[in-house]
Structures are given as structure tokens and as C-alpha cells.
Amino acid sequence: MAHARVTRLLDCFWPLGRYRDAAVGSELERAAAHRHNCQLARGLPACLNRWLALSCALLMACSVSSGWLAPVAGVAFAVAFCITLHIAHVWLLLSRRECP
């Protein structure tokens, strides 16, 4: 049961693991992978909001903490912000293309 919770938490914060490579396979396989990715892209704004909220919380933690916790929170904020940008990039790429 704990494994299911961890898997669900990972899916909640990292949905990009479920995407398929739309550059390999036959033409039908690539089209099916693209449709699958377009369906998954509909959930990316919610994931993007989660990462933005986490980034804001880490930035606030970085600004109010002192000592050894400040650089740790700063690095965690930088990682969370980079992941936010990555998810936004994927969402913009998939939302600009024509999805069925």
C-alpha cells in the first residue's frame, strides 16, 4: 500500500515519465504515441501549478531561513524552478501542435 502512495505521488509531481517517444516506430506507432502524449498534456497545467507552488514555498523558505538551511533551500528552489520551466516547455510544445 505504501508503494502505491509513492507511485501516485510521483505521478502527481512527475507526469513526464508516462510519455511515449513519438520519433520511433512506424508511422502508425508514431501517430498513436503523439495522440497519447496529447492526452497526457491536458493534465500538465495542474502539475505546473503544483511545481509553481512548491517553487514559491521554497523561495520563501530560502529568504526567511538562516544558517545551513538557506543554501539547501536555495538549491531546492533552483531545482524546482528548473523543473517548472521544463514542464511549461513540454506543455507549450504539445499545446501548439495540433492534437486530436
Secondary structure, DSSP 8 states (H G I E B T S, - for coil): -HHHHHHHHHHHH-GGGG---TTSS-HHHHHHHHHHHHHHHTTHHHHHHHHHHHHHHHHHHHHH--TTHHHHHHHHHHHHHHHHHHHHHHHHHHHHS---
